[in-house]
Amino acid sequence: MDFLFITSNENKIKEASLIIGKEVKSINIDLNEIQAIEAKDIVEKKAREAYDKIKKPVIVEDTGLHIKELNGFPGALVKWMLKSIKDDGICNLIRNKENKEAYAETCIGYFDGSNFSVFSGRIDGFISDKPRGNNGFGWDTIFIPNGFSKTFAEMSDEEKNNISMRKMAFIKFKEFIDNKDIY
């Protein structure tokens, strides 16, 4: 049985293919995205809608950045915060706070028309005082994983991908499809 990865992001497709060990087929379709803090809520809605549109098993992915001082906000709403106040604005929100802990979580949702499954990967870290680095995208300039002194944007692609929450989630998804002989 095949599945389609619903994304237009070539980097996500390449990463998924490398982790799964087979070429992942993708399609870009417009989906309504609910606004929620938790990525798992978003991927379930997107996976069900995508399946309804194409009538084939699908996977979708979403990621959130959860800041402890802000009670988990912005979570999966981080892209809207970045559009509004940018990465430096997020740093400014907690710059004078003692607790700068955060975690990044990626959720992959799989739906085959009957069963929905979610696979998540999480990495703990903290928010830097200011944006640093030029690699990556989104909030990579402000997130420093625990055990490191560099932001994701200061790391090489290889260094970031070795510890990424997306990789963790795709490894769990690979175990699922290997056990179910889906791909």
Secondary structure by P-SEA (a helix, b strand, c coil): cccccccccaaaaaaaaaaaccbbbbbbbbbbccccccaaaaaaaaaaaaaaaccccbbbbbbbbbbcccccccccaaaaaaaaccaaaaaaaccccccccbbbbbbbbbbcccbbbbbbbbbbbbbcccccccccccccccccccccccccccccaaaaaaccaaaaaaaaaaaaaaaaccc
